[in-house]
Amino acid sequence: MLYNSASKWTDAAQKRVLIFAMSGLGKTHVSNMLRDTGDWFHYSVDYRIGTRYMGEFIADNAKAEAMKVPFLRELLMSDSIYIGSNISFDDLSTVSTYLGKPGDPAKGGLPMSEYRRRQDQFQRAEISALHDTGYFMERSQALYGYKNFVCDTGGSICEWVNPEDPDDALLKALSSQSLMVWIEGSEEHTADLIERFDKAPKPMAYDPTFLMETWAEFLKVHDQNPNTVDPDTFIRWTYARALAHRQPRYAAMAKNWGVTVQASDMASVRDEADFTNVIAQGVAQTLEMRS
C-alpha cells in the first residue's frame, strides 16, 4: 500500500488516490470537490476514454447517422460542417450513447454482434486510460504544479482485472502509483441505485463472459428472439445482476490492493480535511484487519 499508516497518509506532502465504486456512490462528486480546492488534479478515466480513445468512434457514428440525411450528407461531403463530441467532465453521455443497448432495432437496439464490438472497443479504451494514470500524475505536477492527485475511475474497472492475481499488471501499476480506495455501499445504497437505474436506464460495460451468459439467460427466461428484445428491459433486468457480479470483485480489489471506506462516510465529506480524515480511517481499519 502506498501509504502504510494513517499518519503517513495524513502527513504526506503529496497525496495520490484512486477511487473506485459503482457509479452513483460519490466518486465524481468527491473528485470535483477536491479539484475545486485548487490543490488537486482530477483525472477522470471516463473523460479520457471519451476524448482520447473513443472520440473518433463516437464522431464517426454520429457522422454515419448524418450521412443518411441528404442535406447533411452534402454538407459533410463538402466539409461545410463539422460533427464532433462535446464531452465534458459533467456530461459523459456521448460515451454511453455510443455503447448503446442490444435488442430490437426498431426500439433503438443494436445487433449483439455490433454491441459486442463496441463493448470490446470500450474495454480496450478503459484499460488504456487506466494505464495513463501514472502519466497524468507526473504531468499534473510537472506541467501545472499540482501536489495532489485523484483518479476518478469508471464503475467497470473491476471487469478488466483479476484482483486475486498478485501479478495483475494493471492493479500492480495502479497500486504502486496511488492509494486505491473502494467506496462500499450498503444494501440500502444498492436498492437506491437499482431504483434510480430503473427510472433512467443507461448503457454499461460488462465482462464479456458475464454479458453473454446474462444475454442467453434473458432470452431463455423471457422466451424471446434476439431481434425482438426491448433494449431497456434487458439492461434493467441485467443491472441488479451486474451489481451482484461486481461486488465481490470490488471487495477483492480493496482487500488485496487498497482500502475500503463506507459510502455513508464519504457522503459526509464536505471539504479536503474531511476527505483526508475519512481516508485515514480507512487506512487504519484496513491495516488493523490485516494485522
N, C-alpha and C positions, 0 to 999 in steps of 0.2 A: 504494500500500500504506500502511496506517495508520501502521505503524512502518517507516521506510525505512532502518533499520540495526539490527543485532543489539543494539547498545548502547542505542539508543532504546527498544527493546522491554524490555530488561533493567532500564533505569533509570526506565522510565515509572512515575509515581506511580499512574496508573490504567491497568490492563491490561484490554483488551477483546478477546475472542477468540471466534470462531465455529468449531466443529469439525464437519467433515462426512466421512462414510465409509460404507461398507456396515455394516449392523447386525452387531454381533459383533466389531468391531475396537477396542473400548475407549472410544468416545465418552462413554457414560454413566458408565462406571467412573471415568474421569478427572474428569468433571464432578462426580460425587458426592464424590470425594476433595477437590477444590478447595472445594466447598461446605462440607465438614466442617471446613475450616480456620477458618471464621468470617469470612474476608475476601473471599469470592467469592459473588456471586449466581448461582445456577444457573437459567437459563431453559431449560426443556425444551419444545421445539416440540411433541413428541408429547403431552405433558401438556396444553398449551394447546389443541391440537386436540380432545382428548377432553373437556375441561371447558368450553371456551368455544364452539367451533364445531360439535362433533358430539354434544355431550351430550344434546341433545333428540332427535336421530335415534336414538341408542343406547337411550335410555329408552323412546321410543315403540315401538321394535322389540321390546323386552322386554315392554312392555305388550300389544302385539298378540298375542304368544305366550301371555301370561297370560289374555287375554280368551277364548282357546279353551277354557279350563277353567272350567266353570260356577261352581264355588266361588270361584275367584279373580275371575271376571268380576263377580260380585255384590258382592264387597268393593271392587273398583276403582270400580264404578259408584256406590257409596255413599261413596266417599272414605275408606273404613275402613283401607285400606292404601296404602302409597306405594312405587313402584318407581323406583329411580334407579341411576345408575352410580357405583360406589365406586372410581373410578380413582385411582391413586396414582403417584408417580414410579417406584416399584418394580414396579408391576403395571399395564401398559397394555393388558392382554389384551381389555378390553371393546371397544377400538377395532378391533383386528384381527378379533375375533369378528364384529363388525358388518360389516366389509368382506366377510367370507365368501370362498367359493370357488365358481367356476362348475362346473356339471355336474349330475349325476343328483340330483334332489330326495330320492330315497329314501336317498341316501348323504350327505345334508346339503348338497347343492349348490344353487346359485342359478341361475335362468334368466339367460342372458347379458345380457338387457335390464336386469334388476334389478341384476346385478353391475356393469354399466357405470354405472348410475345412482349406485350407492354409490361407485364409483371417482371419478366426477365430483364428488360431494359432498366426498370426501376431498381431491381436488386443490384445490378452492376453499378448503377449510379450511386446508390446509397453506400455501398461498400467503398467506392472510390471517395465519396465525400467524407466518410468517416476517417479514411486514411489521410485525408487532407488536414485533419485536426492539428497535428504537430506543425505543419507548415504555417497554418494561420496563427498558431500560438506564437511562433517565432516572429512572424510578420507583424502581428499586432504590437509586439514590443519594439522591434527594430524600426518599424516604419512610423507607428503612431505613439509609441511611448506608454502603452497601457501596461500596468504592472500586474493586473489580474485578468483571468480568462475564464469564461463559462461556455461550455459546449452544450447546446440545446439540441438533443437528438430527436429523431423521429420514433414513433411508437414501435416501428418494425425492426429496430436494431437487433432484437433478440432472435429474429428469424434467420439471421445470416451467420450466427456464431455458435460454437459449441462450448458453453461455459464449464463443462466438466472436463474439457481437454486443456491441460496446463500449457500446451504448446499452441493453442489457438492464436494464430498470427495477429488477427485484428484486436482481440482482447489484450494480448501482451503489449501491443503498441499503445493502445489507449490507456491502459492502467499504468504504464511507465511514464506517461505524459501528464496524467491528470488523476484526481481523486474521483472514482466512479461512484455516483450516488443514485440509488434507486428510491423513488418516491412510491411507497407502498400504500395502496388504497385499501379501505375496509370493504366488507360486504355491502355496506350502505353506499359506498362510492361506486362499487360495481353496478348495483341496481340503478343508481342515478345515471351512470354512463350509458347503460342499456336503454333507459327511458329516453335520454336525450338523443341517442343514435336513432331510435325508432321514429322520432319526430322528424329527423333530418338525416337520413342515411347517406354516408359519404364513402367513396371508394377507399379501399385499403390495400396494402401489400401483404402477401401471405407466403409462408414457406410453401414451396411447390408441392411437396408431398401432402401437406395438410390441405391445400387448396383442392387438389384432385380427389382426395378421399372425401372431403366435405361435399364437393360437387356431385360425386357419384351417390353419396348417401341422400342428398337432397332430391335428386332425380328419382331414386328408388322410393323414398318415403312419400313423395308427392305424386309419383307415377306420371312424370312429365317428360316430354321431349326437350332436348337442349334448346331448340329454337322457339319454344313456347314459354320458357321460364320468364316470369316477371323479374327484371333485374333488382328492383328494390326489395322484393320479397326474399330473394336469395341472400342479399347481403345483410338484411335484417336477421334472417334465420341463422346466418353464419356468425354474426357479431359476438353473441354470448359464447359461442364455441371458441371463437378466436381469443376472447379474454381468458377463458379457462386454459387454452393451449399455451398462451404466453406467460401466464402467472408463474408456473414453475421455472420457466426459463429466466425470467427476471430475477426470481429468488436465487437461483443458482449463480447468476451473474454477480449479485450482491454478496452472496456467501463466499464465493471464490475469488472475486476480483475487486470488491469495493465495500460500500457501507449501505445501510438502509436507514431511511428516515420516514416517518409516517406522514401521509398526506395531510392529516389534521394539523400536525406541527408545521408543515410547510405552508399551509393556508394561513397560519398566524403571522407569517413573516411580513413585516412592513418596511423594513429598511435593511441596509447591509449588516448592521450589528446583529439584528435578529437572525439573518441568514447564517452568519458566522457561528452564532450560538447553536442553532439547530444542527448544523453540520458537525460541530464539535461534539454534541451529544451523540450523534450517530456514530462518530469515530470511536468515542469512549465505549459505547454499548457494544459495538462490533468487536473491539479488542477484548472486552470482558467476556464475550461469548466464546472467543477463540482461545482464551487462556485456560 
